[in-house]
Amino acid sequence: MKIVKEMELPEDKHPGRFIKWLASAKILDAKNLSVCIVRLLAGETVTPPHSHPNGEEFIYILEGAGRVMVDEEVSSLEVGDGVLFPRNSIHALQNNGTEELKVICFFSPPADPSVYKYHEGIDFPD
């Protein structure tokens, strides 16, 4: 049995967010999915928006509130909300609140930022 402890894992800084991988080929030797925790500080936006050409992503809000953009459609999010990003959908998160936004993200098949497709020039609508 393999157990991962979030507090013992390294956290990477990316534009607008911090990412901590909980399950991947490197962590837990996961074969069919990857999972990460994403933190956005107050006022931060994931930049640039991106898509996943090889699969889907599902996010679930653990703490805080914010907004999500999926293919130019924007919705508010709060604790307990989940969103599916279909394959190739252009998406981003924004923390428009005053507290940290913490999200868990599930990818199938496995993904990481090296396989994202970035969409420069697309901004989160006001």
Secondary structure as a PSIPRED ss2 file (coil, helix, strand):
# PSIPRED VFORMAT (PSIPRED V4.0)

   1 M C   1.000  0.000  0.000
   2 K C   1.000  0.000  0.000
   3 I C   1.000  0.000  0.000
   4 V C   1.000  0.000  0.000
   5 K C   1.000  0.000  0.000
   6 E H   0.000  1.000  0.000
   7 M H   0.000  1.000  0.000
   8 E H   0.000  1.000  0.000
   9 L C   1.000  0.000  0.000
  10 P C   1.000  0.000  0.000
  11 E C   1.000  0.000  0.000
  12 D E   0.000  0.000  1.000
  13 K E   0.000  0.000  1.000
  14 H E   0.000  0.000  1.000
  15 P C   1.000  0.000  0.000
  16 G C   1.000  0.000  0.000
  17 R E   0.000  0.000  1.000
  18 F E   0.000  0.000  1.000
  19 I E   0.000  0.000  1.000
  20 K E   0.000  0.000  1.000
  21 W E   0.000  0.000  1.000
  22 L E   0.000  0.000  1.000
  23 A E   0.000  0.000  1.000
  24 S C   1.000  0.000  0.000
  25 A C   1.000  0.000  0.000
  26 K C   1.000  0.000  0.000
  27 I C   1.000  0.000  0.000
  28 L C   1.000  0.000  0.000
  29 D C   1.000  0.000  0.000
  30 A C   1.000  0.000  0.000
  31 K C   1.000  0.000  0.000
  32 N C   1.000  0.000  0.000
  33 L C   1.000  0.000  0.000
  34 S E   0.000  0.000  1.000
  35 V E   0.000  0.000  1.000
  36 C E   0.000  0.000  1.000
  37 I E   0.000  0.000  1.000
  38 V E   0.000  0.000  1.000
  39 R E   0.000  0.000  1.000
  40 L E   0.000  0.000  1.000
  41 L C   1.000  0.000  0.000
  42 A C   1.000  0.000  0.000
  43 G C   1.000  0.000  0.000
  44 E C   1.000  0.000  0.000
  45 T E   0.000  0.000  1.000
  46 V C   1.000  0.000  0.000
  47 T C   1.000  0.000  0.000
  48 P C   1.000  0.000  0.000
  49 P C   1.000  0.000  0.000
  50 H E   0.000  0.000  1.000
  51 S E   0.000  0.000  1.000
  52 H C   1.000  0.000  0.000
  53 P C   1.000  0.000  0.000
  54 N C   1.000  0.000  0.000
  55 G C   1.000  0.000  0.000
  56 E E   0.000  0.000  1.000
  57 E E   0.000  0.000  1.000
  58 F E   0.000  0.000  1.000
  59 I E   0.000  0.000  1.000
  60 Y E   0.000  0.000  1.000
  61 I E   0.000  0.000  1.000
  62 L E   0.000  0.000  1.000
  63 E E   0.000  0.000  1.000
  64 G C   1.000  0.000  0.000
  65 A E   0.000  0.000  1.000
  66 G E   0.000  0.000  1.000
  67 R E   0.000  0.000  1.000
  68 V E   0.000  0.000  1.000
  69 M E   0.000  0.000  1.000
  70 V E   0.000  0.000  1.000
  71 D C   1.000  0.000  0.000
  72 E C   1.000  0.000  0.000
  73 E E   0.000  0.000  1.000
  74 V E   0.000  0.000  1.000
  75 S E   0.000  0.000  1.000
  76 S E   0.000  0.000  1.000
  77 L E   0.000  0.000  1.000
  78 E E   0.000  0.000  1.000
  79 V C   1.000  0.000  0.000
  80 G C   1.000  0.000  0.000
  81 D C   1.000  0.000  0.000
  82 G E   0.000  0.000  1.000
  83 V E   0.000  0.000  1.000
  84 L E   0.000  0.000  1.000
  85 F E   0.000  0.000  1.000
  86 P C   1.000  0.000  0.000
  87 R C   1.000  0.000  0.000
  88 N C   1.000  0.000  0.000
  89 S C   1.000  0.000  0.000
  90 I C   1.000  0.000  0.000
  91 H E   0.000  0.000  1.000
  92 A E   0.000  0.000  1.000
  93 L E   0.000  0.000  1.000
  94 Q E   0.000  0.000  1.000
  95 N C   1.000  0.000  0.000
  96 N C   1.000  0.000  0.000
  97 G C   1.000  0.000  0.000
  98 T C   1.000  0.000  0.000
  99 E C   1.000  0.000  0.000
 100 E C   1.000  0.000  0.000
 101 L E   0.000  0.000  1.000
 102 K E   0.000  0.000  1.000
 103 V E   0.000  0.000  1.000
 104 I E   0.000  0.000  1.000
 105 C E   0.000  0.000  1.000
 106 F E   0.000  0.000  1.000
 107 F E   0.000  0.000  1.000
 108 S E   0.000  0.000  1.000
 109 P C   1.000  0.000  0.000
 110 P C   1.000  0.000  0.000
 111 A C   1.000  0.000  0.000
 112 D C   1.000  0.000  0.000
 113 P H   0.000  1.000  0.000
 114 S H   0.000  1.000  0.000
 115 V H   0.000  1.000  0.000
 116 Y C   1.000  0.000  0.000
 117 K E   0.000  0.000  1.000
 118 Y E   0.000  0.000  1.000
 119 H C   1.000  0.000  0.000
 120 E C   1.000  0.000  0.000
 121 G C   1.000  0.000  0.000
 122 I C   1.000  0.000  0.000
 123 D C   1.000  0.000  0.000
 124 F C   1.000  0.000  0.000
 125 P C   1.000  0.000  0.000
 126 D C   1.000  0.000  0.000
